[in-house]
Amino acid sequence: MCFVKDLFWDEEECVMQLHPPHSTYVNNSRYCLHLWRPTYRDIPMPSPSFVGVIGLSPSDAATLFAERDSMTA
Protein backbone atom coordinates (compact mmCIF):
# COMPACT_ATOMS: atom_id res chain seq x y z
CA MET A 1 0.00 0.00 0.00
CA CYS A 2 2.90 2.39 0.67
CA PHE A 3 4.20 1.83 -2.87
CA VAL A 4 0.78 2.60 -4.35
CA LYS A 5 0.38 5.66 -2.12
CA ASP A 6 3.71 7.03 -3.33
CA LEU A 7 2.66 6.57 -6.95
CA PHE A 8 -0.29 8.95 -6.60
CA TRP A 9 0.49 11.31 -3.72
CA ASP A 10 3.41 13.31 -2.42
CA GLU A 11 5.40 11.65 0.35
CA GLU A 12 4.28 14.32 2.84
CA GLU A 13 0.54 13.94 2.10
CA CYS A 14 -1.62 11.93 4.43
CA VAL A 15 -4.01 9.42 2.85
CA MET A 16 -6.05 6.69 4.50
CA GLN A 17 -7.66 3.35 3.91
CA LEU A 18 -11.25 3.39 5.14
CA HIS A 19 -13.12 0.53 6.74
CA PRO A 20 -16.75 1.69 6.50
CA PRO A 21 -19.67 0.30 8.50
CA HIS A 22 -20.75 -3.11 7.26
CA SER A 23 -24.14 -1.72 6.22
CA THR A 24 -22.49 0.64 3.68
CA TYR A 25 -19.63 -1.61 2.55
CA VAL A 26 -19.22 -2.20 -1.20
CA ASN A 27 -17.06 -5.17 -2.16
CA ASN A 28 -16.72 -5.78 -5.90
CA SER A 29 -13.33 -7.49 -5.61
CA ARG A 30 -11.66 -9.51 -2.86
CA TYR A 31 -8.26 -8.13 -3.91
CA CYS A 32 -8.93 -4.39 -4.18
CA LEU A 33 -8.24 -1.85 -1.46
CA HIS A 34 -8.68 1.91 -1.79
CA LEU A 35 -6.69 4.84 -0.49
CA TRP A 36 -8.53 8.10 0.01
CA ARG A 37 -7.76 11.74 0.75
CA PRO A 38 -10.29 14.56 1.00
CA THR A 39 -9.67 17.35 -1.49
CA TYR A 40 -10.27 20.47 0.60
CA ARG A 41 -9.45 19.54 4.18
CA ASP A 42 -6.77 17.87 6.27
CA ILE A 43 -7.15 14.39 7.68
CA PRO A 44 -7.08 14.42 11.50
CA MET A 45 -4.12 12.34 12.61
CA PRO A 46 -3.20 10.79 15.95
CA SER A 47 0.01 11.70 17.70
CA PRO A 48 2.89 9.64 16.24
CA SER A 49 3.50 8.26 19.75
CA PHE A 50 0.08 6.53 19.55
CA VAL A 51 1.33 4.59 16.51
CA GLY A 52 4.74 3.46 17.73
CA VAL A 53 8.06 4.49 19.21
CA ILE A 54 9.45 7.48 17.30
CA GLY A 55 12.93 6.79 15.92
CA LEU A 56 12.79 3.02 16.49
CA SER A 57 13.47 1.06 13.29
CA PRO A 58 11.51 -2.13 12.48
CA SER A 59 14.59 -4.29 13.13
CA ASP A 60 15.26 -2.55 16.47
CA ALA A 61 11.60 -3.03 17.43
CA ALA A 62 11.79 -6.75 16.54
CA THR A 63 14.89 -7.13 18.72
CA LEU A 64 13.28 -5.25 21.59
CA PHE A 65 10.11 -7.35 21.46
CA ALA A 66 12.09 -10.60 21.14
CA GLU A 67 14.09 -9.67 24.24
CA ARG A 68 10.89 -8.83 26.12
CA ASP A 69 9.25 -12.09 25.06
CA SER A 70 12.30 -14.15 26.10
CA MET A 71 12.18 -12.56 29.56
CA THR A 72 8.50 -13.48 30.05
CA ALA A 73 8.83 -17.06 28.77
N, C-alpha and C positions, 0 to 999 in steps of 0.2 A: 504494500500500500504506500510506503514511503517513496518508492520509485515512481509510482503513478502520480502521486501528489507532486513530486518535483517536475514531472513532465508538463503539468498544467498550471502550476502556481509558483510564485517566487518562494525562495527558501524561508523568508521571514513572514510569510502569510500563514495564518491559522485556518485550517479547514477541518472538517469533522465528518465522521461516519455516524449516521443516525440509526438508532434502533427504535422505530416508532411503536406505539401501542399495537398490540396484536390485532385489534379491531380495524386499524387503518393500514395494516401491512400489505404491500403489494410484492409478490414474489413470482416473477416471470422466468427466473433462471436460478438454479441452485448455486451457480458459480459466479454470480455478479454482485459486487458490492459497489456502493456509491459514496463518493466524497462530495461534500457540500460546503459552500461558503456563501453567506448572505452578501448581496451586492452593496448595500448602502449602510451597513452597520458592522460593528466589531462583534466577534464571538466572545462571550464572557468566558474567561479561563480561570482554572483553579491556580493557586500558588504552586510553583514548581515543586516545593517541598511536599505537597500532597501526592505527587506522582512518584517521587523517588528521592534518592540522596544526590544533591547537586554536586557535580564533579566526580562522581563515582562511575568508572567505566563498567560495561557489562562483565568483563572478565574479573575485575576487582570485586564486583558484587557477587559473582558466582563463588569466588574464593571465600569471601566473607560469610556467605550463607552456608557453604560447605563446612567451614570451621565451626559455625554455630551449631549446625546439625550434628557434627561429630561429638560436640560437647554434651548434647542432650541425649545421645544414643546410649 
